[in-house]
Amino acid sequence: MDLNENCNLSGRKSVLCPPHNAFIPSDEEGFVRQPIPYRDYDLSPVDPKLPSIHVLVDDVLIKILEYLSLKKRIHCEIICRRWQALLYGMFQSTTEISLPESYFDDVSKPMLSKILLLTGKKLKSLTLISIDYTLKMKLFLTIAQLCPNLEYLDVSNLQNLYFDHVGDLKDCKNLRIFSANKCLNLNDTSFKELITVLPGLEKIFIESTELTGDYFDLLPEGLKELNINSCLRVSTENLHKVCRACKNLEILEIEILDIDKEFYEELGVNCTNLRSLKVFFLGPMLMFPNKLSP
């Protein structure tokens, strides 16, 4: 049947058209690399009066592409070399990314690798909301290899993430903020490796994790903010390690079952830059004297 021949579907006139090319990531089965010289650079019609999106100037086309999700932008690069060049330029100017853009979607390893490869050294902030199983073990290695200048990384709420390989982030020398709230797989051993390979961390958010705080004495000296809310396994003894290790601490949020007055005294003596303290104490109320001992 001729594709341009009219036909009726459910009583309505329709035209059969060829299907759109499916996007196949480079490391999946069925991918065929098409040499750039054999791809059309521009699909603008010969007659400029004919309606076509390809007659739009670059600035207008970029504005339209900005309305698309990152995933759909990746799909658009196969249209022609002009679109590919525009999209690559857009990614090169991106410094902050949150993936996926829909809570009902997962980020696959090929898709994340493609996006991070295009943003490259320009990317400063990365937030991951949901990832598929192929990224569980190699997530940190993928990030470190493609985004060495990353400053902010948020993997909060990612379940069953393999923190055994968190040491792969050692190549992200500029990483200053790390957030892993509600990541139950983050244990003391993995946390020790994290703060060992990233001594320049300034803010750490590990709310609702299973940490006991055994390695809090290894926390970076320059740490300015620490959030350990709902880390109910942290003991008072390990809290004292925070006071001794982080003398530049400015913000501290904790939730604990047991605490002593000495902790507050040591915190006030050692952390002279402290400007915000939030304590969710689940034990009996402490009675403080009018003036704490110096």
N, C-alpha and C positions, 0 to 999 in steps of 0.2 A: 504494500500500500504506500502511495506517495505521502510523505510526511506533511505536505502542504494541502492535502486533500481534506475537504470538510467532512466531518462525520458527526453523528448524533450520539450523545451519551446522556441517558436518562431524559430524553426528549429535548436536549439542548445542543445547539451547534457547538462543536469543538474543533480544535486544530491540534493535530499530533505534532509534538516537537521533540527534538532529541533531548535525552536526559542531561542534566548538568554533570560535569565531571566531579567525581567524589574525591574528597581530600584524603590522601593516604600519607601518613608521616613517613619520613625517610627510613626509619628502622622497622617498619612493619611489612608484612608479606604483601606483595603486589605492587610495591613502589617501583616506578620506572623513572630514572632521572632523565629529564629532557634537556638537552644542551641549550643554553641561552641563545646562541646565534640563530637557532631555528625557531625561536618563538617570536611572535609578533611583538614589536615594540609599542605600537599604538593601533588601536582598533577604531579610530575615528573614521566616519564614513567619508567617501570621496566628496559627496555633496554636503556642505556644512548646514544646509537647510533641513536635512533629514533629522528627525528627533533621535538623539542618542546621548547617553550620559558621557560618552567619550569626548564630546565636543566641549565639555566644561574645562575651564582653566584649572591648573593645579590647586590653587588656593581654595576654590569652591569645592573641588573634589575631596580635598583633605577634610573640609568641614563636614561633608557628608559622611566620610569614613569614620569620623570621630564618634558618630552616633552608634556605630557597630560595636559589639563586644570584641574583646581581644581575640577570642576564638574565631569569630567570623572574619575578623581582619586577616587572620592567618590564612583562611580559606580563599580570600580574595586575591592573594598574591599570584595565583596561577592564571589569572585572567589575561594579563599581558605584562610585558616588561616595564611599561610606564607605571602601572598600578603597583608592581613589585617595588620599584624605586621609591614611589611615594610612601608606601607602607613601611619600608625599611627606614626611611627618614623619620617617620612618625615614632617608630620604636626607639630610634637612637636618641630622641629627645625626651623619652619617658624616664622618670626618676622614681616613681612610686607605683606599685602594682599590688592589687588584691585579687586573689584567685580562689575558687571560681567566682564569676560575677553573679551566678545564680546558686542558691542554696540547694537546688535540686540536681546539681551537676558535680562531677568529680574531675579533677585535673589528672590527666595521664602523664606518664613520663615523657613520651614524645612531644606532647603539646607544651609541657613546662619547659623542656629542653629547647624547643624552638623559640618560645617567647624570651627566655633568658638569654639565648644566643643572640637574638636581635637587639635586646636592650644592652647586653654586655656590661661593660665597665661603667656605664652611666647610671645603672640602677642603684638606688640608695636604700629603698624601703620595700620589703616584700612581706605580704600577709597571705597565709594559706589557710583557707577555711575547710576545704575538703579535698582529699587526694585519693586516687585509686590504689589498689594493692601493689601495683608495679613500682610505686614510689616509696613504699614503706621502708625499704632497706637502703636505698641509694639516694634518698632525698638530700641529705646534707652534703654528700659528695658532689651531686649535680649542681647545687647552689654554689659551693665553694669554687668549682672549676669555672663556672660561667659568670659569676658575679663577685669577683674578688674585692670590690670596693663597697660592698653592702654595709650599711650602718645600722639598719633596723630589721630584725627578723621576728615574725610572730607566727608560731605554730600552735597556738592555743586551741584546745578542743579537738585536736587530731588524735583519734583513738588508734591504738595498736601501732603507734609509730616506733620505729626501732631507734632508740636513743643510744644503743651500743656503738653506733658509728658517729656520734655527735662530734668526736674528735676531728672528723674530716673538715670541720669549719675552721681549722687552724690557718687556712690560707686567707680567710676573711679578716685581715689585720685591722680593718677599720670598724669592725662590728662593735657598736656601743650599747645597743639595747637588744635584749633577748627576752622573749615572752613565751612561756610554755604552760600557761594556766590550764588546769584540768587535764593534764597529760599524765595519766596514771602509770605509764610505763617509764617515767623519769624516776630513776632510783639514785641512791647516793653515789654509786660508782660512776654512773654516767654524768651526774652533776659535777663530780670531782674532775672528770676529764674535761668538761666544758670550761670550768673556771681556770683550769690549768693551761689550756691551749689559747684561751682568750683573756689574758690578764688586763686588757684595756676596757672591759665591760664597765659601764657606768650605771646601767639600770637593768635589774633582773626581776621578772615577774613569774613566780612559780606557785601561784595560788592553787589550792586544792590538789596537791600532789602527795606522794607517799614518802617524801623526804623526811629523814630524822634529824638532819643538820649535823651529822658527824664530821662533815668536812667544811663547816662554816668558817673554820679558822684559816682556810685557804681562799676565802673571798678576796676579790681584788681590793687593794688598798684605796683605789680611787673610786670605789662604788659610791654612788650618790643616792640611789633609790632601791629599796628592796621590799617586795611584797610577798609575804608568806602567809597570807590569810588561809584559814582552813587547812593548814598543814599541822594536823593535830598530833602527829607523831614527834614533832620537834620538842625536845625537853628544855627545861630552864637552863640546864648546864650548857647546852649547845647554843642557846640564845646569848649567853655571855661571850661566846666566841665572836659573835657579830660585833659586839661592842669593842672588842680588842682588835679585830682585823680591819674594820671599816671606820676609821677615824674621821673620814670626810663625808660620812653619811648625812644626808639632808632629809630624806623621807623614809619612814619605816612603818609598815603595816603588818601586824601580826595577830594571830588568833591562837590561843594556847589554853590548855587545861589547867596548868599550874605555873605560877610565877612568884618571884620573891622581890622584896624591896631592894635588895642589893643590885638586881638587874637595872632598875631605874637609876640608881645612884651611879653605877658604872657607866650607863648610857650617857648620863649628863656630864660626867667627868671626861670621858674619852671622845664623845661625838659632839664637839662644841658647835658644829655647823648645823645641827639638827633643827629643822624648822617645822616639821610636821610629824606627829606620832599618833597612830591610830591603833589601839589595842582592844581586841575583842576577847575579853577574859571570861572564861567559863567556870572558873573556880570561885572560892569564897572571896568576899570583898576585903581588900587590904586597907589597913588603917595606917595612914601616914602621919608623921609628926608635922608640926607647923613648918619646920625647916629640916631639909635632908642634910645629912652630914656631908661635908665637902669631899 
